[in-house]
Amino acid sequence: MHEDFHIYVQKNWSYDQNGKDYIDIYPVCKEHFDLLKKEYILLDRGIKTNDLEQLDLIMRKWVEIRNKRYKKWPQLIGETNS
């Protein structure tokens, strides 16, 4: 839903443009959204656990997926600066 908002409602987003956090070509494809879904699932699991070892494993996997997205689509690195 969040990404749909950017794509369909906020087509001319310029808030971060001068700060260089603007994402010019956002990847709108199944592969990208599947990776985002995995990130969100991991974050949800992380919020629900009280086991620090489990949390460490969850967040390491999250970082792995996040890095995979940024390697494939380097323009997304700006989303961490927003």
N, C-alpha and C positions, 0 to 999 in steps of 0.2 A: 504494500500500500504506500509506504513511504517513497519508494523509488517511482511508482506510478505518478505520485504527486509532482515530482520533479519533471518527469517526462511530459505529462499531459497538461498540468495546470501551470507550472512554473517554467514555461518554455524559454523565457528570456532571463533566466536567473543571472544576476550580475553582482550579487552581494559580495562575493569573495573575489571577483574578477581582478580588481586592482591589487589585492593582496596575494595574488598568484595561487590561491587555493581553488580557483575556478576549474572545474572539470569540463574541458571543451568537448571531448567526444566520449560520452558515457556509454559503456558497453551494454547494449540492450540485446541480450541473447540468453538462451537457455543455460549455456555453460556458466556464465557469470552468475545468473540468479540461483543456479544450483549450489554454487560455492557460497553465496551469501546465505542461503538457507542453512547450509551446514554450520556456518559461523553462528547464526542465530540459535540453532539447536544447542550448540556447545555452550553459548553464553547462558541459555536457559538452564542447562544442566549445572553450570558453575554456580549460578545463583541459588540453586536448590540443595547444594551439598554443604555439609559442615566438615567433611573429611578433607584436610589440607593436602594430603597426598593425592587424592582423587582430583581436587581442584587444580593442583599443579599439572597433572596429566591432561586434564581438559583444556587448560589454558595453553599448554605447549602445542596441542593439536590445533587450537584456534589460531595461534601465531603461524603455524605451518600453512594453514589454509589461507590466512590473510596474506602471507608472503607469496603464495602461489598466485593469488589474484593480482598482486602488485607487480609480479614478474611478467605476467601475461599482459596486463594493462597498466603500464607505469603511470599513466595520467591519473590513476585513482589514488596515488600517494597523497595528493592534495586533500582528500577527504579526512585524513588524520590531522590536518592543520586547521580545519574549519572550526 
